[in-house]
């Protein structure tokens, strides 16, 4: 990520409605007074434009371009690439955040559901990154993809989502090695239990919230800003020697399986 105050930082964030995508946009915009920001954000084509987020980014000083797109469509991915390059004149950071969840076990997941989730959760990152490869090579830029701890371990009831996020993780690791000689870094952020507008109804239930907090070693549910900080870090010059890595932002839950065995001591007194 460039620190040149004369040239704007050029960023594309997909899935930039409220939640993790919006938090990522805000995190990059916070530095806009030191490093001018040109940011392209995409939202799903069937959702209204995030006018509040766009106005907030512009008030901070960012120059914003919004693209409504279905990232499960190859043509829409190509259009996002074209509009990004036309607006930014290049690119420094791709944050591939757009994703889709469709809870269902393997036995009830038909081929159409499988194809739909893999197209959005894995293939879109490939199509965008490949289309933007030349620009990222020129800037020696960074790719940060948002996966999930569900892509690190089997997740019962998410028979398609879990494999799709696992595929995304391997895709980014592959890009990291194939494109390292081009100066492009590629890393993954894998969130755990995060409260967003999508999951807010779950955490509005006090008993459910408390039950989930008990299985998180750090004792709380994550926030969108927690994920955004990790994304910003992996996109920054501070991590210029880091590529092909998976950063779990999960309060320790992914490593806590053995703590759930009866008779094991708790992680810490509560």
ABEGO torsion letter per residue (X at the ends): XBABAABBBBBBBBGBBBEAAAAAAAAAAAAAAABBBBBBBBBBAABBBBAAAAAAAAAAGBBBBBBBBBAABAAAAAAAAAAAAAAAGEBABBBBABBBBBBBBAAABBAAAAAAAAAAAAAAAAAAAAAAAAAAAAAGBBBBBBBBAAAABBBBGBAAAAAAAAAAAAAAAAAAAAAAAAGBBBBBBBBBBBBBAAAAAAAABAAAAAAAAAABAAGBBBBAAAAAAAAAAAABAAAAABBGBBBBBAGGAAAAAAAABBGBBBABBX
